[in-house]
Amino acid sequence: MPEDHFIPPHGGYEDLLSFRKARIVYDGTVRFCARFMDKRDRTVDQMTQAARSGKQNILEGSQASGTSKEMEIKLVNVARSSLEELLEDYRDYLRTGGHVLWEKDSTEALFVRKLGARPDVSYETYGTFFETRPPEIVANILICLIHQTNYLLDQQLRALEKAFLAEGGLRERMTRARLDARRKPGDNQGK
């Protein structure tokens, strides 16, 4: 960041893998609810909103990061919390329907993780499964994707914490920038 600027570059959420995965979770949840749930069921709205909140709060946190690291950290944590709520909704769906929750290292879960490791991962990576598999399979795929997204958000939160400790917040950057500006030769302002 140039010395005379105290607002760092911000935004760029589309480049965040956590955002791209959260978008897949949202799109997959919308499709899951449309295919397998009664539109009048309150859970449909709650699941859709939790998935949307996961995605949108990553976006909003990234956008707010230029002027408030505190807000960015809070919003990323809200995204993480929303996805945890959604995760429990899918677990409830499987449990109450008498379906099996895949083990973390099952063949199926490992397959989903392998798909998720592709650099160009998108909804289309999973689209065929979302459109053709029964609800218990789709729910398990989405559970795997939520775990992946939550892992990424946990890493993101740790990195944000580290960056805040190293760089401080906006007020500290503003003060440093102002002091640096005063020290420049030929600057008579503020003397």
C-alpha positions in Angstrom: 0.0 0.0 0.0 1.5 3.4 -0.9 2.6 5.5 2.1 0.2 8.3 1.5 -2.9 6.0 1.4 -4.4 4.6 4.6 -7.4 2.8 3.0 -6.0 -0.5 1.6 -7.3 -2.2 -1.4 -10.6 -4.0 -0.6 -13.3 -6.0 -2.1 -12.2 -8.8 -4.4 -14.5 -11.3 -2.7 -15.0 -13.1 -6.0 -11.4 -14.3 -5.7 -11.9 -15.8 -2.3 -12.4 -19.5 -2.4 -14.6 -19.2 0.7 -17.0 -17.0 -1.2 -17.0 -19.3 -4.3 -17.7 -22.3 -2.1 -20.4 -20.4 -0.2 -22.0 -19.5 -3.5 -22.2 -23.2 -4.4 -23.7 -23.9 -1.0 -26.3 -21.2 -1.6 -27.2 -22.3 -5.1 -27.2 -26.0 -4.0 -29.5 -25.2 -1.1 -31.9 -23.3 -3.3 -32.0 -26.3 -5.6 -32.3 -28.8 -2.7 -35.3 -26.9 -1.3 -37.0 -26.6 -4.7 -36.6 -30.4 -5.4 -37.2 -32.0 -2.0 -39.1 -29.7 0.4 -42.6 -28.3 0.6 -42.5 -24.6 -0.3 -44.8 -23.9 2.6 -42.4 -25.4 5.1 -40.8 -22.6 7.2 -37.5 -24.5 7.1 -37.2 -23.8 3.4 -37.0 -20.0 4.1 -34.7 -20.5 7.1 -32.3 -22.8 5.1 -32.2 -20.4 2.1 -31.6 -17.4 4.3 -28.8 -19.1 6.3 -27.1 -20.1 3.0 -27.6 -16.6 1.6 -26.3 -15.0 4.8 -23.2 -17.2 4.6 -22.4 -16.0 1.1 -23.5 -12.3 1.5 -21.6 -11.7 4.7 -18.3 -12.8 3.1 -19.0 -10.3 0.3 -20.0 -7.6 2.7 -17.0 -8.2 5.0 -14.6 -8.1 2.0 -16.1 -4.8 0.9 -15.9 -3.3 4.4 -12.3 -4.4 4.9 -10.9 -1.2 3.6 -12.2 0.9 6.4 -13.0 -1.6 9.2 -11.0 -4.7 9.9 -13.3 -5.1 12.9 -16.4 -5.2 10.7 -14.7 -7.6 8.3 -13.9 -10.0 11.1 -17.5 -9.7 12.5 -19.1 -10.3 9.1 -16.9 -13.3 8.3 -17.8 -14.7 11.6 -21.5 -14.1 10.9 -21.0 -16.0 7.6 -19.4 -18.8 9.5 -22.2 -18.9 12.0 -24.9 -18.9 9.3 -23.3 -21.8 7.6 -23.1 -23.7 10.9 -26.8 -23.2 11.3 -27.4 -24.5 7.8 -25.2 -27.5 8.5 -27.4 -28.5 11.4 -30.5 -28.1 9.2 -29.0 -30.7 6.8 -28.1 -33.0 9.7 -31.6 -32.7 11.0 -33.0 -33.5 7.6 -30.9 -36.7 7.4 -31.6 -37.7 11.1 -35.3 -37.1 11.1 -35.7 -38.8 7.7 -33.8 -41.9 8.9 -31.0 -41.3 6.4 -27.2 -41.9 6.9 -24.8 -39.1 7.5 -21.6 -39.9 5.6 -18.5 -40.4 7.7 -15.8 -37.8 7.2 -13.5 -40.3 5.5 -16.1 -42.3 3.6 -15.6 -43.0 -0.1 -18.4 -40.6 -0.9 -17.1 -37.8 1.3 -13.6 -38.2 -0.1 -15.0 -38.0 -3.7 -16.8 -34.8 -2.9 -13.7 -33.3 -1.3 -11.7 -34.3 -4.4 -14.2 -32.5 -6.6 -13.9 -29.5 -4.3 -10.1 -29.3 -4.7 -10.4 -28.3 -8.4 -9.2 -24.8 -9.0 -12.2 -24.0 -11.1 -14.8 -25.4 -8.7 -18.3 -24.0 -9.3 -21.9 -25.0 -9.0 -21.5 -26.8 -12.3 -19.0 -29.1 -10.7 -21.8 -30.5 -8.6 -24.8 -29.6 -10.8 -25.5 -33.1 -12.2 -25.5 -34.5 -8.7 -27.8 -31.8 -7.4 -30.2 -32.4 -10.3 -30.2 -36.2 -10.4 -29.4 -37.7 -7.0 -31.9 -38.5 -4.2 -32.3 -36.0 -1.3 -30.0 -37.9 1.2 -27.1 -37.9 -1.3 -27.6 -34.2 -2.1 -27.9 -33.3 1.6 -24.6 -35.2 2.3 -22.9 -33.4 -0.6 -24.0 -30.1 0.7 -22.8 -31.0 4.2 -19.4 -31.8 2.8 -19.4 -28.4 1.0 -20.4 -26.6 4.1 -17.6 -28.2 6.0 -15.1 -27.2 3.3 -16.5 -23.6 3.4 -16.4 -23.5 7.2 -12.8 -24.7 7.2 -11.9 -21.9 4.7 -13.7 -19.3 6.9 -11.9 -20.5 10.0 -8.6 -20.0 8.1 -9.7 -16.6 6.9 -10.6 -15.5 10.4 -7.2 -16.6 11.7 -5.5 -14.6 8.9 -7.6 -11.6 9.6 -6.8 -11.7 13.3 -3.1 -12.0 12.4 -3.3 -9.1 10.0 -5.1 -6.9 12.5 -2.5 -7.5 15.1 0.3 -6.7 12.6 -1.3 -3.7 10.9 -3.9 -2.3 13.3 -7.2 -0.8 12.3 -8.2 2.3 10.3 -7.5 4.8 13.1 -4.0 3.5 13.5 -3.3 3.6 9.8 -4.8 7.1 9.6 -2.5 8.3 12.4 0.5 6.7 10.8 -0.3 8.3 7.5 -0.8 11.7 9.0 2.5 11.5 11.0 4.3 10.3 7.8 2.8 13.2 5.9 4.0 15.7 8.5 7.6 14.3 8.4 7.9 14.8 4.6 10.2 17.7 3.6 8.4 20.8 2.4 5.2 19.9 4.1 4.3 22.9 6.3 0.8 21.8 7.0 0.0 21.1 10.6 3.2 22.9 12.0 
